[in-house]
Amino acid sequence: MATVRLTMSQALTRWMAAQSIEQLDGSAAPAFAGVWAIFGHGNVAGLGEALHGIRDELPTFRGHNEQGMAHIAIAYAKQMQRRRMMAVTTSIGPGATNLATAAALAHVNRLPVLLLPGDVFATRAPDPVLQQVESFADGLVSANDCLRPVSRYFDRITRPEQLLQAFPKAMSVLTDPADCGPVTLGLCQDVQAEAWDYPESFFEPRIWSVRRIRPDEGELSRAIAALKAAKRPLIIAGGGVRYSGASQALAEFAGKAGIPVASTQAGKSSLVEADGMYVGSLGVTGATAANALAEKADVVLSVGSRLQDFTTGSNGLIRGQVIALNVQAHDLVKHGAMPLMADARTGIAALAAGLGTYRTDDAYRAEISAAWDGWMTEVAAVCDAPADSNRLPSDSEVIGAVNRACPPEAIAVGAAGSMPGELHKLWQVGQVDGYHMEYGFSCMGYEVAAGIGVDMAAPDRPNVVFAGDGSYLMLNAELATAVMMGRSMTLIITDNRGFGCINRLQAATGGAAFNNLLADSTHEVLPDIDFVAHAASMGARAQKAGSITELEALTAEAVVRKGVDVIVIDTDPGPSTAAGGTWWEVGVPEVSERPEVTFAYEGWRENKKRQLR
């Protein structure tokens, strides 16, 4: 057997460069678009040298924060429908633990990212080393063990030959439609530099395919029978529709059968707003049309959704029989569902064939159309601000202005705070895959980094990133990375001077205004942060919009040009879109001296009666 002598790090990078993934169109593309790296003593000598040697085949990118780098990688994989990904390497201590939040984000959203933190010495000869976490009870523990519960697959490489087993397992998870998520390989720093005679066959190019699971005949026949008997069916489009490349199949299926389609956060932009069967977002941040139809639906076909509480109104919105079309067995049993294990595109095709000439009646389709028209009227009412208004604008008015200024192919990006809920309801998608929201983990700080990942995945489409002042302050370092790399994004910073979204939730549950808005905190000095100057100091083109009209004009100029633009606008932290939505369970104190809390608790008790058990 022919062998080649390489360090473990050289073998790792060579193997990564040899892997490809079959794309939705049948072509193949390199599995790894690059490696994000912040070097430290735990990875600079071994892995750093190896990455330098293969930089022309496997590029290395430098970020400013380990969590931010991982967010970039995750956003890239999400926008690529999980068909390409990136790796992230860090040193052994705070660099590794900085990955935990991003790993959890990828885990919850089921997105692939390869995490390669440095680890302790396998020999333990120099222990304890700089940044080593010492357990007084377990000699096997290192800082990387904090990544175990938020990794789909975890391994620690303590011998160079272990790569022969670890890497195929890692790729099998990264490309698995059901178990996809973050993979962590802790790389012992001495082993990174250790050489071994690897078989040359290990580095032969390999194309991985993302399997398409076909439905079981029994499950399929039961699902078809349930849909054929339905008078008021509804389809939920989850993220699985997009990752399967099933948007066109879903549009054709829904159109032929006359079944309305509502979307989750991950599924929004599976269909565009102009599609005749699309009825908007579903759930707590949902459209009036979608929620009204969901509440009365007798059969609900959930395609590629994990049926999270924001989708189901904490299990209080959907009353009809759920059919769960999903590749993950864990999701098939939620909400008392009738299971249909299958890839979204394959499953939709099988249902379409089985339904034959089935079509909902004229009265139901007329109701669908009327509900959508009514919702569009509500959207216009909250998104169109009076031109002469002297008050601070709402988030909905900001969204309306930006939406009007963007071309149809623009991609809206966001994550946490007020914007995801408002965008889910109000953003009008012009093209498929034009909505990129991280709301599974609702992670503040994802936004700026995500703009880089989205632009790397779709450089031919402009992207507009929404971030509140709280999210921006939490993690903005990658703005400098975007400028440094020559990436393009338009970042809209809505400054409501605090955590406006949670302030509203605090008020809704009867709580006193406390510790959310800067004005309600206990700090001695109320900060007046100049976000324009801050963004400009990192190299961005930064401007302040003094009105909604000015915001629309500035956005129209920024979104079509290359480079990083930041537009700041002051907003009112109070209002949110009252139309649409449904109940969301939040634990309200059963005992309180505040009458507002007591009132909110009684409302909670009343809504609990709606909840399925």
Summary of the structure (lengths in Angstrom):
residues: 613
radius of gyration: 25.0
end to end distance: 60.6
largest distance: 78.9
contacts: 2286
relative contact order: 0.10
helix: 41%
strand: 19%
